[in-house]
Amino acid sequence: MAHSADVIYTGGWVFSALASAPIQKAVVVVDDRIAAVIAETDVESWTGDGTQLVDLGGGLLAPGFQDAHIHPIGGGVEGLQCNLTEARDGDEALELIAAYAAANPDLPWIQGAGWSMDHFPGGTPTRQMLDAIVSDRPVLLSNRDHHGAWANTLAFTLAGVDRTTPDPVDGRLERESDGTPAGTVHEGAIGLFEHVAPGTSNELAYAGLLRAQAELFALGVTGWQDAMVGTALGMSDSFEIYRRALAEGTLIAHVVGAQWWDRSAGIEQVEQMIARRDQVATEQPDLFSLGTVKIMVDGVAENQTAAMNAPYRDNHGHPTDNSGLSFIDPERLKEYVTALDAAGFQVHFHALGDRAVREALDAIEAARAANGPRGNRHHLAHLQVVDSADAARFAGLDAIANMQSLWASHEAQLDTLALPFLPDGAEEHHYPFGELLDQGARLAAGSDWPVSTANPIEAIHVAVNRVTPGENSEPLGAPRQKLDLATAMTAYTAGSAYVNHREHDTGAIAPGYLANLVVLNPNPFELDPTDIYTSTVTSTWVRGTQVYGVPVTA
């Protein structure tokens, strides 16, 4: 032993993410790294006057979770605006909006997010609902999945949107019988408000980032991949927000930024993306890097914009002429991904429908044919519906399956707005994580917060049970789609670290790795699978320093 430990975790279990089960060991930290994994009987030999002894109390020490698909600045900002995520139904959402407007009489616009489509008939609330509670100021509220928005009449008027306004090529307005906007807009139609609605100021975005970091530490998340870095969807340029946090020393988590691909532009974007990537590489690349590009391939199933191989059905179960939207022409997608791959970028795809998954894999295949294997670790997020033939392609293309496993359960939005309009048998191919694993795909995990909770334990619970935490409903899909607990935990730690090109020093518990750690009580491996969600974070540590939990004394 060179010198005494700074921190020793003792009295519990250790899940290293390098083995399939926890072990009863103690973990020694010196400075910011794990120095040793030792027998409990050897703890005294590492203990000095300044050593902090962390009693796990029979709980579990695990690598800090890494979220492979998240929007932390947006999540933090939403917590500072009109936040509807806690509403239990449409009436409660309206009450929250009215209360927020009353509490903020000087705001020129009422903005926020988080309403659930399943709380309103057809998933499409009306402008009149908002007019009844706020008519003197424009209101614009994104829904829970951020693929739609709800506006009052004044917002439409100020934006110049009326019955003569055509649907954009990548979106749609819900309309009344004479074509007047009904109140809900989908996908690219949200952009119709951008020229009048206030964007997110730099100060608000910065406050949102710091709030998000604190909330994520409380959930055991010590690093993430931000799936939207740049100027997009009315947000400030998050590139500069992160750089400010670096300069002021407030960014503690390690972050990989996915630069946002503007689907209305083309390959000319690559040059600026290279410049930004190379710029931050000279600053603090261990904390913030920009070697990834995020491409939206399609929309979502709830508003029937997810790109599907078969058409959606109508309310009577009959096929329609709508198979969803491919936001980028598949041939252009191949061109863009090939260029990004050649430039050394990782591509992070939003691919939700089975046609979108196929188009993303086809683009990776084209890039490999042109450039050869380059180890860029491209990954596909969401994967709501995957054809079995395409599930078998992931391993051969080194494409990573980026799971948002919290969604892999029966819940109101899925059961009322998606499954009834998809072809027979679609449920069996929903979020097919077990099938992907069996076919040799590497798994990573994320939340897509603020679309849904950022809590990794709840997402892991669903990956294992395919049932929403605390509920006793039927599991979603076939039993083969369930993951065991170790596999789900590994996806959220070592799997996401691999996506982030940080598997050499994060995502596992082993000598030489950064001491990015989380303590869970009770140990989820000792719980019945249906109770996994009851395990909670008691402390979180980044580079050997406690960032959440009751302070530990020496």
FENSULPE-V329114 format. One line per field, one symbol per residue. ss: DSSP state (2 for helix, 1 for strand, 0 for the rest). Layout:
ss = ???
This chain:
ss = 00000011110011100000001001111100111111022222220000011110000111101111110222222200011000000222222222222220000011111110222022200022222000000111111000011110222222200000000000111110000011111112222220000000022222222222222222001111111110000000022222222222000001111111000000002222222222222000000111111111000000000000000010000010000000000222222222222200011111100222222222222222222000000011110010022220002220011110222000022222202220000222210022222200001110000000000222222222200000000000002220002222222222222220000000000000010011111002220022222201111111001111100000
